[in-house]
Amino acid sequence: MERIGLTPGSEIGGYTIVAPLGSGGAGAVYRAVDGGGDAVALKLLHPAIGADSEARERLRREVAALQRLRQPGVVRVLDAEADSSEAFLVTELVEGSTLTEHVRRRGPLPADHLLVLAEKLYAALDAVHAAGVVHRDVKPSNVMVTAKGPVLIDFGIAQSAGDERVTSHGLVMGTPGYLAPELLEGQEPTPSSDVWGWAAVLAFAATGRQPFGSRPDAAVLARSRAGDVDLDGVGALTARALRGALAPDPDGRTPPEDVVAALTVAARDGDLPPEDDEDRTEAVAGPGAAPAVVAPTARFAPRDGRTRAFEADGATPTVVVTEDDEPDEDGPTPAAATPGRGLDVIADDLDASEGPDDDEGPLYERPVAAYRRVSVLALGLAAACLAALYPVVTWVVVGLLLVVARTVGLVVESLHSRRERVGVRRGDSALAAAAGPWYLVRALLGLVPSLLVAASVVVIGLGLVWWLVDGGSLVLGDLATGDPLTGAHASVLLGVASGVGLLLVWFGPLSAMTRIGARHVLAAVTPGRWARVGLVVACLVVVLVVVLAVRTGATVHWTPLDTPVIP
């Protein structure tokens, strides 16, 4: 029996479901882990796909093509199951936020960020098309903004170029505002229709608004058919390039290379002031032409950004499927303008402009290291226990590890801050390494406040304990003034004091950077689930060995110092 949904903890094809990520007409997407504990995205396809022999065969061909693809801007396809009623697709889990979320949180992209998005997203699409696959659903929610640049995701409704239509006869699947006009006329999806969606994504990123307005869907489709794109407030170079790329006629569209060239000029030399309606009319139709009919500005209810099926002849669309996109913001109805290439005015600038460098540019999403609370707790417990038998050595090692963690935290956070400001640069790693001594000094100075607090509390606590022992209110075995500080009771006292000190250093003043650095170090040392489990098990073994040693009366080793005596 086919399962409609998967609950956390359930297994399918050797993958354990962690949490749902979204659902749509092609299936439901889940965060899952593989047998090695690595996180993946698993898309459980609709039962009809698993039951359809033609759909299964198409899935096999598409997966085979995408598995051979190695492009940093395209999500990696890791696995697929097509020979079961529970057909599924497994891809790498891309960390970051969607372009929709990124723009909603930070606003429209500036010119240099928009150029990076255009270049890298087009390179990703070009690689997909070279593999013989058409994506068919290029939209902001299917573009992830990551630490390494934009990544194209979700091939759930993609089809191999030249294959039969995925949808029923007379229907076309897509998202209003990102569905190329020729598809509404019943034409087959092509790389050109994906590039049209690419240009629509750039229009959204440049304005923060839906390129063809919001609901009703029929109005959105009508505006996209007319090339009636909302680019109000966008510089003239960028607006003309995107308007030309979104022309209804595929043969009359501005080539993507010309769009990137125009965005390069805008990013490097500055854009021209935004055009008004008369400027747009003259740029396209020539001076003295009658103004285009301008649609009245209005606001529609927010469109939910979901993938829909529409009748190919342009009739009123009927919603038959939904995707896992978030609701889009309201947007004004854009003014109508006849689309055209309109780039001749900047031909000289394009010829004179330098080409873009190889850097990734400013579009950068800071990665967040996962919390490792269990690992940190296990390490702290093991350190406290080891300090019960080897206090001096343990304190020195823990101090060095804290310095390393804080230094790493400073280096990584400084690197991310710089990349958020100016983008990823080729010399980032070398610059971070060169600044290592400076960050080391800062780490040492930054640890001083928490170390002072921890040392003060521990000393006061030990003094209070010994005052109670000296007064007879507390008994620590046979320990007395003048005795060497060793034995089982001394071990317990040292272990407790060390544990308290570690807590105070970990959560004391200015300790946040130490914790951040520790997360990055642990992520590098124990990247997978089983590595983390191994670390925790090793720490628990250390704790067990120390506890057994203390119970049997093991001696406290103060090496390299002499054993102190009780005052």
C-alpha positions, 0 to 999 in steps of 0.5 A: 500500500502506498504511503501518502506521507512519511512521519519522522523516524520512518524509513524508505529505501535505506533513508530515515525521514527526519522532517517534512520540507514541503509538498507539491503535485509531483510529491512530498520533500523531506529532510532525511539521513542516509545510512552514514548519517549524512543529511539529504533531501528526499522527494517521495514522488506521487504514486501515479509516477511510480505506477506509470512505466513511461514515467519511471523510464523518464525518471531513470533517464533524467536521473542518469543524466543529472548524476553525471552532472558536476556543476556547483550551481546545480544541486547534486542528484544522489540516488533514485528509486523508480521500480517501486510504487514508492518512487523517490528522488534523493539530492544533496541537502542545500543549506541556505535560504531560497532567493524568495526568502533572501530578497524578502529579508534583505530587499532587492539585490544591488547591481553587483549582486544581481550580476553574480546571480545572473552569471551563476544561475545562467551557467547552472542552466547551461549545464543542465541543458547540456545534459539534455534536461529542461528544468521547466520550473525556474523561479525564485523559490527553486534558487538557493542562496548559499555560501558558495553562490546560487544553487538551482534545485528541485527537478521534480517536474523537469523532463528530458529534452525531446521526451513526451509531455509530462502533463496531460494533453492540452495542459502545461505545468508551471508557475504563473509569472515564471512560465514562458508565454510559448508554453501557454500556446502549447509549445514544448518546453525548451532551454529557451523557456528556461532562460525566460524563467531565468530572466523573470527570476532576475526581474524579481531579484532586481525589484523585490516584486513579482515580475508580472504582478499577483493574482488573479492568475489569468491577469498574470498570464496575460501580462506575461504574454504581453511582455508587461513586466514590472521593472519600475525603479530599475536602472535603464540598462538593467530594465531594457536588458530584462525587458528584452529577455522577457519578450513574448516572441522567443525569436525576438528576445535579448540573448542571455549573454547580452543581458549579462553584458548589460548587467556587467556595465551597470555593476561596474560603471553604474546604471542609467536613471530609470526610464518613465513610460514615454522613454520606454515607448521611444526606446522600443518604438522610436521617437514620436511614437504614440504612448503604449496603453498603460494598464491602471496600477492596482494591487492584487491579493498575494499570489502563493507562488505555487506550480499550477497546470494551465490549459495551453490555449490560454483559457482561465487556468485551473489549479490542479497541483501545488508546490512547496513555495512560500506566499509571495509579497503583494506587487503592483500591476506593472505598466504595459510596454511593448518589449524589445531589445533596446540595447543599442544605446549601450553598445559602446559601453559594452565594448569598452567594459572589462569582463567580469573576473572569476570571483564569486561576487557579493551574493553570499549567505553566511553558513551557520555551524550546527550546534553540537550540544551532546558532543560538547557536553561529552567532551566537558565531562571527559575533561572534568574527569581527566582533571581528577587524575591529571589536573595540570596536564588536563588544564593545559590541554583544555586551555590550548583547545579553547585558544584554538576554538576561539581563534577559529571562531574569529577567523571564520566569522571575520571571513564570513563578514568580509564575504557578505560585504564584498563577496567571495574572493580568490585570496580569501584563504590566504588572507585569513592565514596571513591574519592568523597571528593577529587572531591568535592574539585576539583570542588570548586576550578575549579568553582573559575575562572568562578565565579570570571569572572561572579562576576566581569562583573556583578559588573562592569555592575551594577556600570555602570547602577547606574552611568547612573541613577545617572547622569540622563541618565537612569531612573529606576522608582522612585529608588533613592540613599538611597532607599531600593533595591526592587520593580518591577524595582529592580526585572528586574535589578536583573533578568537581572544581574543574567541571565548574571552571569549565562551565564558567569559561564556556558561558562566562564573559565574552565567551560567545566566540569560543562557542562559535569556534568550537562548533566550526572545529567540531563540524570539521573534525566530526562531519558525519553522524557516526563520527559524532557518535564515535566521539561521544562514545570515546568520551563516555569510555574515558569517564568510565575508566576514570571513575573506576580508577578513582574508586580503586584509589588511584593517585592524583598525578600533578606532573610536571609540578610537585604534589601540593600539600593541604594548607 
